[in-house]
Amino acid sequence: MASKKSKAQRGATRLAEPKKKRELRLHRPAWLNLALIGWLMVPVLAFGMLWGGRQLVDRWVITDVIIAGEPVIWSRDDIKAQTHWVIGEGFYSADLNRVYDAIDAMPLIHGVKVRKRWPGLVEIAIEEDIPMALWNGDQIIGINGDLMAIPSHLDVDNLALIEGDIKYLEDAIKHFRFIQQAIAMAGIRIQTLHVSDTGSLSLDLSNDWTVTLGRQQLERRALRLKKLLTGLPAEAVSTVDLRYGKGAAIDWRAEQEKG
C-alpha cells in the first residue's frame, strides 16, 4: 500500500546555536591581598627604622680627639689638625677609616691605631718612623726604608744625604746601613753617599775623607775602610780609593791643608 510522503520543509534552515564556553575565574582570597600589602610595606618600614635609629644614635657626637703616647716628630696639635672634621660627627656613624687614612698619609708615620671611646672621643695612637737620610735633597728616607715628603717643620741639617737615580734607591739604602754600622765604632758618620749612573759608590765622611768604594765587594771594602779609620791619622788623609783587591790608594793632605 502506497504511503504519502511528508512534504519537504521550505525556507532557511535554523542554525544550531553554539554552546557557550564556561569561563574559569579565580577568586583571590581577601587574606592574600593583605599579605601582599604587608610584604610591600616591609622595605618601607625597614628604611624608616634605620633612618630613625640613626637619628636617635647620632644624638651622641664626637666631642674631641685625643692622642695617646708622646709623639716626637709630630705634635698632638699637628695630628688633631688632620682630623678636625670628625668633631661633631655622630659617635656611631663617624668613619674611623677616614680618620686612619688621614693620619697614615702623614710623612714619617709608620703605624696608626684609631678607636672610639664612649661617650664622645676618638683616640689615636701612632708609631713614628725615624729619619735616616735625605734622598736627593728633596725627600726623606725613614729607618724602615720608606721614601716620603720632608715635613716642613723638621730640621734635616744633620741627616746624611744619599744621591742617585731612583733605580738604585733600594741598594743605596742597604749599602748605607751596612757602611754606617761598620764605621760607627770609629766615631765617624757618612755625610754624603753618592751612587753614580753605573751604580758605583763614593762617600764623604764626617772626618773630611772622600772615599771611593766602586760597585763590587762593597761589604769587604767597607770593613777595610773601618780598619783604615782606626789605623790612620784622620787629619793626614784626603782621599781613599778602595777599588782594589787588597789595600787602598791614599792621597795625603799637604802640610798647609792639615793646619
C-alpha positions as semicolon CSV with decimal commas, in nm:
position;residue;x (nm);y (nm);z (nm)
1;M;0,000;0,000;0,000
2;A;0,141;0,326;-0,100
3;S;0,215;0,574;0,167
4;K;0,206;0,950;0,144
5;K;0,542;1,125;0,171
6;S;0,571;1,416;0,401
7;K;0,626;1,745;0,238
8;A;0,978;1,885;0,247
9;Q;1,022;2,197;0,460
10;R;1,081;2,510;0,274
11;G;1,281;2,821;0,364
12;A;1,613;2,873;0,559
13;T;1,724;2,610;0,800
14;R;1,780;2,735;1,152
15;L;2,139;2,701;1,269
16;A;2,204;2,546;1,599
17;E;2,333;2,799;1,850
18;P;2,694;2,727;1,959
19;K;2,744;2,623;2,315
20;K;2,887;2,895;2,536
21;K;3,233;2,821;2,684
22;R;3,250;2,828;3,056
23;E;3,498;3,088;3,179
24;L;3,739;2,989;3,457
25;R;3,753;3,259;3,715
26;L;3,989;3,253;4,014
27;H;3,891;3,448;4,313
28;R;4,185;3,578;4,522
29;P;4,114;3,544;4,891
30;A;4,099;3,863;5,088
31;W;4,375;3,744;5,320
32;L;4,615;3,721;5,022
33;N;4,566;4,090;4,943
34;L;4,653;4,180;5,295
35;A;4,967;3,962;5,288
36;L;5,085;4,125;4,962
37;I;5,040;4,472;5,106
38;G;5,228;4,362;5,414
39;W;5,530;4,242;5,214
40;L;5,536;4,566;5,017
41;M;5,544;4,761;5,339
42;V;5,844;4,572;5,480
43;P;6,115;4,772;5,290
44;V;5,942;5,098;5,375
45;L;5,924;5,012;5,743
46;A;6,286;4,887;5,743
47;F;6,411;5,210;5,587
48;G;6,211;5,412;5,836
49;M;6,351;5,218;6,128
50;L;6,710;5,255;6,004
51;W;6,672;5,626;5,941
52;G;6,501;5,681;6,272
53;G;6,760;5,470;6,453
54;R;7,044;5,671;6,304
55;Q;6,879;5,994;6,407
56;L;6,848;5,854;6,756
57;V;7,204;5,726;6,797
58;D;7,354;6,039;6,639
59;R;7,233;6,234;6,936
60;W;7,577;6,133;7,075
61;V;7,854;6,308;6,881
62;I;8,235;6,315;6,878
63;T;8,346;6,597;7,106
64;D;8,725;6,559;7,100
65;V;9,024;6,374;6,950
66;I;9,291;6,257;7,193
67;I;9,643;6,140;7,108
68;A;9,792;5,850;7,304
69;G;10,162;5,836;7,387
70;E;10,428;6,100;7,331
71;P;10,485;6,173;6,960
72;V;10,824;6,323;6,878
73;I;10,824;6,427;6,513
74;W;10,461;6,543;6,508
75;S;10,290;6,735;6,787
76;R;9,947;6,647;6,918
77;D;9,810;6,963;6,757
78;D;9,955;6,856;6,419
79;I;9,775;6,524;6,438
80;K;9,448;6,671;6,562
81;A;9,457;6,925;6,279
82;Q;9,438;6,638;6,029
83;T;9,120;6,507;6,188
84;H;8,936;6,823;6,299
85;W;8,644;6,736;6,069
86;V;8,545;6,436;6,284
87;I;8,442;6,668;6,571
88;G;8,063;6,686;6,565
89;E;8,020;6,360;6,373
90;G;7,785;6,102;6,522
91;F;7,958;5,871;6,767
92;Y;7,830;5,559;6,591
93;S;7,837;5,687;6,234
94;A;8,180;5,858;6,238
95;D;8,408;5,697;5,977
96;L;8,722;5,574;6,153
97;N;8,869;5,452;5,824
98;R;8,876;5,809;5,703
99;V;9,050;5,915;6,025
100;Y;9,304;5,635;5,981
101;D;9,379;5,732;5,620
102;A;9,428;6,098;5,710
103;I;9,693;6,015;5,974
104;D;9,858;5,734;5,778
105;A;9,920;5,974;5,487
106;M;10,140;6,199;5,704
107;P;10,518;6,163;5,645
108;L;10,715;5,957;5,897
109;I;10,405;5,784;6,032
110;H;10,473;5,410;6,032
111;G;10,172;5,278;6,222
112;V;9,827;5,406;6,323
113;K;9,556;5,278;6,557
114;V;9,219;5,451;6,588
115;R;8,931;5,370;6,821
116;K;8,623;5,531;6,972
117;R;8,582;5,586;7,343
118;W;8,238;5,638;7,490
119;P;8,068;5,875;7,503
120;G;8,233;6,113;7,254
121;L;8,606;6,059;7,199
122;V;8,825;5,936;6,915
123;E;9,160;5,806;7,040
124;I;9,460;5,790;6,805
125;A;9,786;5,608;6,873
126;I;10,071;5,648;6,625
127;E;10,408;5,483;6,566
128;E;10,656;5,725;6,413
129;D;10,932;5,637;6,169
130;I;11,287;5,758;6,233
131;P;11,451;5,987;5,973
132;M;11,758;5,809;5,835
133;A;11,878;6,019;5,540
134;L;11,775;6,262;5,269
135;W;11,720;6,139;4,918
136;N;11,849;6,382;4,654
137;G;11,782;6,666;4,897
138;D;11,406;6,684;4,848
139;Q;11,272;6,364;5,008
140;I;11,337;6,179;5,329
141;I;11,414;5,811;5,388
142;G;11,280;5,659;5,708
143;I;11,465;5,393;5,904
144;N;11,219;5,138;5,761
145;G;11,324;5,230;5,408
146;D;11,013;5,429;5,315
147;L;11,059;5,731;5,087
148;M;10,837;6,028;5,165
149;A;10,800;6,405;5,169
150;I;11,000;6,608;5,419
151;P;10,780;6,755;5,697
152;S;10,811;7,132;5,672
153;H;10,896;7,173;6,041
154;L;11,165;6,901;6,051
155;D;11,530;7,003;6,094
156;V;11,725;6,789;5,845
157;D;12,062;6,964;5,864
158;N;12,229;6,673;6,044
159;L;12,092;6,399;5,820
160;A;12,312;6,220;5,568
161;L;12,246;6,281;5,201
162;I;12,205;5,994;4,956
163;E;12,221;6,090;4,589
164;G;12,145;5,879;4,285
165;D;11,892;5,751;4,037
166;I;11,571;5,613;4,183
167;K;11,651;5,269;4,041
168;Y;11,939;5,245;4,289
169;L;11,733;5,350;4,592
170;E;11,689;5,006;4,748
171;D;12,056;4,909;4,706
172;A;12,173;5,252;4,823
173;I;11,974;5,218;5,146
174;K;12,115;4,870;5,208
175;H;12,475;4,982;5,149
176;F;12,428;5,296;5,355
177;R;12,310;5,095;5,655
178;F;12,596;4,845;5,636
179;I;12,870;5,101;5,583
180;Q;12,743;5,333;5,856
181;Q;12,724;5,045;6,101
182;A;13,077;4,936;6,007
183;I;13,238;5,276;6,065
184;A;13,027;5,390;6,361
185;M;13,269;5,230;6,610
186;A;13,534;5,472;6,488
187;G;13,304;5,765;6,569
188;I;13,262;5,852;6,200
189;R;12,940;5,901;6,009
190;I;12,851;5,928;5,643
191;Q;12,770;6,279;5,531
192;T;12,706;6,201;5,164
193;L;12,668;5,872;4,978
194;H;12,665;5,915;4,601
195;V;12,560;5,646;4,355
196;S;12,683;5,709;4,000
197;D;12,488;5,629;3,685
198;T;12,672;5,295;3,673
199;G;12,597;5,207;4,038
200;S;12,942;5,293;4,174
201;L;12,953;5,425;4,533
202;S;13,154;5,710;4,679
203;L;13,138;5,867;5,025
204;D;13,205;6,194;5,202
205;L;13,275;6,124;5,569
206;S;13,247;6,344;5,875
207;N;13,629;6,337;5,918
208;D;13,666;6,505;5,576
209;W;13,772;6,190;5,391
210;T;13,645;6,129;5,039
211;V;13,617;5,752;4,983
212;T;13,562;5,563;4,658
213;L;13,415;5,213;4,702
214;G;13,314;5,120;4,347
215;R;13,032;4,876;4,285
216;Q;13,174;4,534;4,375
217;Q;13,262;4,362;4,703
218;L;13,117;4,658;4,889
219;E;13,091;4,486;5,224
220;R;13,454;4,374;5,218
221;R;13,564;4,721;5,118
222;A;13,355;4,877;5,395
223;L;13,530;4,656;5,652
224;R;13,866;4,754;5,504
225;L;13,764;5,119;5,540
226;K;13,687;5,054;5,907
227;K;14,043;4,934;5,963
228;L;14,188;5,239;5,789
229;L;13,979;5,473;6,002
230;T;14,121;5,326;6,320
231;G;14,476;5,292;6,188
232;L;14,547;5,618;6,005
233;P;14,566;5,977;6,134
234;A;14,240;6,128;6,009
235;E;14,386;6,476;5,958
236;A;14,660;6,342;5,727
237;V;14,429;6,170;5,473
238;S;14,246;6,341;5,188
239;T;14,103;6,061;4,971
240;V;14,085;5,683;4,991
241;D;14,029;5,459;4,689
242;L;13,926;5,105;4,782
243;R;13,868;4,970;4,433
244;Y;14,143;4,717;4,469
245;G;14,158;4,351;4,560
246;K;14,365;4,433;4,867
247;G;14,475;4,757;5,026
248;A;14,383;5,108;4,915
249;A;14,521;5,406;4,728
250;I;14,552;5,704;4,963
251;D;14,606;6,070;4,887
252;W;14,770;6,255;5,175
253;R;14,697;6,613;5,265
254;A;14,966;6,874;5,218
255;E;15,110;7,028;5,533
256;Q;14,919;7,355;5,480
257;E;14,592;7,166;5,447
258;K;14,645;6,994;5,781
259;G;14,687;7,322;5,966
